[in-house]
Amino acid sequence: MGSRNDHIYEAEHLERQAEIADNAHARAALLRMAQASRSAAALMGMFDACHDEARPTLSR
């Protein structure tokens, strides 16, 4: 599944590839894939936040 940072790195890589793509269709596809990676990173962030909230605290 990868970590949040893995998904962000992948999105940045795909965006760089889109900048140098040789046609509009390839550029659009790469940008859609980058957006999907950014969405996955956001989802991973939400999972991490929920997991952190669910942990019991020891300092009560």
C-alpha positions, 0 to 999 in steps of 0.5 A, a space after each residue: 500500500 505504501 506510506 503517505 510519503 511514498 504516495 506524495 513522492 509518486 505524485 511529484 514524479 508523475 507531475 514531472 513526467 507530465 511536464 515533459 510528456 510529448 502529447 496532451 493525452 499522455 499529459 492528462 493521463 499522468 496528471 490523473 495518476 498524480 491526482 490519484 496518488 495525492 488522494 491516496 496520500 490524503 487517505 493515508 493521512 486520515 488513517 494515521 490520524 484516526 489510528 493516533 486518536 484511537 491509541 489510549 493515552 498513558 498520562 491520565 
